[in-house]
Amino acid sequence: MLASSVVVNFCARVSKYAEFTLTDWRKATGKESKLLKHETSSAHGSAFESYTARVKELDKTSSSVAVNLSKAYAKKLQQDNNERARNREVLAVIADNSFFSETEH
């Protein structure tokens, strides 16, 4: 039941953009079928090229969740280490200033 409703919804969305509708599967398949004509059309060819280009681009930039988490963890550790170093510098300046001000009085 669920699968057929998904197919019907998909077909309804696609029919807005498709140049044909199928009311009989015998017209859909075969040597002179609408599906074969669509597959060899320029619209299908350009859509397929666009899709494969996007997939190739995603393959270059995407990585596994584990790799992304590892990179994020390394970045967080680096930020924490930088913050600690900066805090040490600030504390050293405060300590120097308080020592300097005590020696003046």
C-alpha positions in Angstrom: 0.0 0.0 0.0 2.7 2.5 1.0 4.9 1.6 -2.0 2.0 2.2 -4.5 1.2 5.6 -2.9 4.9 6.6 -3.1 4.9 5.6 -6.8 1.7 7.5 -7.5 3.0 10.6 -5.7 6.3 10.4 -7.6 4.5 10.0 -10.9 2.3 13.0 -10.1 5.3 15.1 -9.5 7.1 13.9 -12.6 4.1 14.3 -14.8 4.3 18.1 -14.3 7.7 18.1 -16.1 7.4 15.1 -18.4 6.3 15.5 -22.0 4.2 12.3 -21.8 2.1 10.3 -19.4 1.8 6.6 -19.3 -1.7 5.0 -18.9 -0.7 1.6 -20.2 2.6 -0.2 -19.5 2.5 -1.8 -23.0 3.2 1.7 -24.3 6.0 2.2 -21.9 8.2 -0.7 -22.9 9.3 -2.1 -26.3 11.3 -0.9 -29.3 9.0 2.1 -29.9 8.3 2.7 -26.2 8.1 6.2 -24.6 10.7 5.2 -22.1 13.2 4.3 -24.8 12.5 7.5 -26.7 13.0 9.4 -23.5 16.3 7.6 -22.7 17.7 8.6 -26.1 16.4 12.2 -26.0 18.7 15.2 -25.5 16.8 16.2 -22.3 17.7 12.9 -20.7 21.3 13.1 -21.9 21.8 16.6 -20.5 20.1 15.7 -17.2 22.3 12.6 -16.9 25.5 14.6 -17.6 24.5 17.2 -15.0 23.7 14.4 -12.5 27.0 12.6 -13.0 29.0 15.9 -12.8 27.3 16.6 -9.4 28.0 13.1 -8.1 31.7 13.3 -9.2 32.0 16.7 -7.4 30.5 15.3 -4.3 32.8 12.3 -4.4 35.8 14.7 -4.4 34.6 16.7 -1.4 32.7 14.2 0.8 34.2 11.8 3.3 33.0 9.5 5.9 31.4 10.6 9.2 34.3 9.2 11.1 36.8 11.3 9.1 34.7 14.5 9.5 34.4 13.9 13.3 38.1 13.3 13.5 38.9 16.5 11.7 36.4 18.4 13.9 37.9 17.0 17.0 41.5 17.9 15.9 40.3 21.4 15.1 38.6 21.7 18.5 41.8 20.5 20.3 43.9 23.1 18.3 41.5 25.9 19.3 41.6 24.8 23.0 45.4 24.7 22.9 45.5 28.2 21.3 43.2 29.5 24.0 45.3 28.0 26.8 48.4 29.6 25.3 46.7 33.0 25.1 45.4 32.6 28.7 48.9 31.9 29.9 50.2 35.0 28.1 47.5 37.1 29.7 48.2 35.7 33.2 51.9 36.4 32.8 51.2 40.0 31.9 48.8 40.3 34.9 51.4 38.7 37.2 54.2 41.0 35.9 52.0 44.1 36.3 51.0 43.2 39.8 54.6 42.5 40.7 55.8 45.7 39.1 53.1 47.7 40.9 54.0 46.2 44.3 57.7 47.1 43.8 56.9 50.7 43.1 55.0 51.3 46.3 
